[in-house]
Amino acid sequence: MSKVLVLNASYEPLNITGWRRAVILMLKGKAEQVEHNGKFLSRDFPLPTVIRLRHYVTVPYREIPLTRRNILNRDLHSCQYCGCKGDGLTLDHIIPRSRGGTNSWENLVTACMRCNVKKGNRTPKEANLYLPSQPRRPHSSLHYEAASHVNNGSHAEWRKYIIGI
């Protein structure tokens, strides 16, 4: 059916789970419903879209790995120079590797083939290309998944719990 946003006791987003798991957590008294979408599981039991754990859970810091897929997600699957979307996107080093550029969150962006070839072995400034924002390390992978649900309109009520959307 639908996905449910799980919040920590402090209202910090923890996870996205299925509605069955969310209902089980509520029935066991481990979570409470914060939002629902107007659909009902039974006559007097609304189907949750956001639940909050009753007790605070300490979450260890997990660094997001630097992968092609994660960079594409960070850049919303669009060229950072011209904004085009679609197949054929590549990764571009802002400062080319031949000039000492590294494989890092701050030096890699998504680029279409045309812009990547145009830029070549130069910096964006030398190639007269404009980066609208400086790339940075993402907050969490949960942020991407939640943002996609909010932006496609399926869970607009999550917007107030996810920072930066």
N, C-alpha and C positions, 0 to 999 in steps of 0.2 A: 504494500500500500504506500506508506510514506516514511520519510526519514524524520528522526527526532534529534534535536540539538540537546546535548547533555551539558549542563552547567555545574560547576563546582559549587559548594555552599556559598562561596564568595561571588557568585554570578559570572565567574570566568569560564569561557567555553573550554570544555574538555574533550568532547568527542561527538561524533554523529553516529547514531545507532538506529536500528529498525524499531518500528512501533511495538512489536511484540516484546523485545527486551525492555523497552521503556515501561510498558504496562507491568511487566514482572517486577521491575524495580519499584514501581509505585505500590503494587499490591503487597510487596514485602516490607513496605514502610521505609525503604532506603532512599526514596526520592519523592518529590512532590511536583505536581503539574504547575507550570508557570503560564503556558500558552496552549491554546487548542484552536483548531481550524473550523470548528462548527460541525464536524462529523462526529458521529457517535459509534462507539463499539457496541454498546447496549443502550437501552433507553435512558439510563441515568449515568452513563460513563463516557464522557467526551474523549475522543482520540487525541492524545497529546502531540504537540509539535515542538514544545520546549519543556524540559524537566530540569529540576535542580536537586542535586544530592543534598541530603539532610546533614551530612557530616563532611567536613573539609577533607579532601584527598590531596596529599602532597605528590606533585608530579615532578619527576626528575627532568632536568633540562636535556633535551635531545636535539643535537645539531642536525639540520636538514642536509643531506648529502648533495654535493655539487654534481648534478647529472644533467644531461640534455633535457630530459623530461621536466625536471624541476625548473630549469631556466625558461623553457617554453611556457610553463604554467605561470611563473613570475611575470613574464612579459605578455601574458594573455594571448599567446599564440599569434602575435602580430610583429611585423618588422618595426624596430624601434627608430628607424630613420624615416620611412615613408608611411608607415601605418598599415600596409597591406596585410591581409590575412590569407590563409590557405596552405596548400601543400608547397613543398619546396623551400621551406624556411631552413636557414642554416644558423650556426652560431658564429658570432664575430668577436674577435678580440679588439677592444677599443684601442688599446696600445698593442700593436702587433707583437707577436712572440719574438720576431726577429729583432725587435727593438727593446726587448727585455720585459714584455708584457707577460703576465702570469695567468694561469687558469684559476680565476677567483670570481666570486659573486660580483665584485665591483668592476671587473674587467671584461666580463662576457655579457653579450646581449644577443637577442634574436634578430636576424636580418634576413631579408629576402635575397635571392640569388643576385638580382640586379644591383641592389645597394651594396652587397658584399663585394661584388666584382668591381663596382665603381670605386669603393673605398680602397680596395687592394691592400698594399703594404704601407698605408698612411694612417694618420690619426683622422678622426671625423672632421676636425677643423681644417686640416690640410686638404681633405677631399670635398670640402664645402657641404658636409652633411651635418645635420642638427640632431642632437639627442635631447628629447623633451625633458628628461629627468635623469639624474645620475643613478645608475643601477646600484642596488644594495642587497645585502643578505635578507632573505624573507623572514617573517616572524615565525610562521609555522605552516606545515602542510595542511593542517585543519583549516587555516584561513582560506586557502585556495578552494577547498571543497565547499566550505560554507558560502564563500563569495559566489561560486557558480550557482548554488541553489537560490541565493537571494537575487542575483542578477537575472536569472531566467524567470523570475516571478513565482516560483513554486513555493518559496518560504520567505516572503517579504517580512514576516514578523520576527525573523532572526536578526534583522539589520541592527536593532538596538543593542544586541549582545556581542556583535562582532566589530571590533575596532578597525577602522580604516576602509570600510566599504562605502 
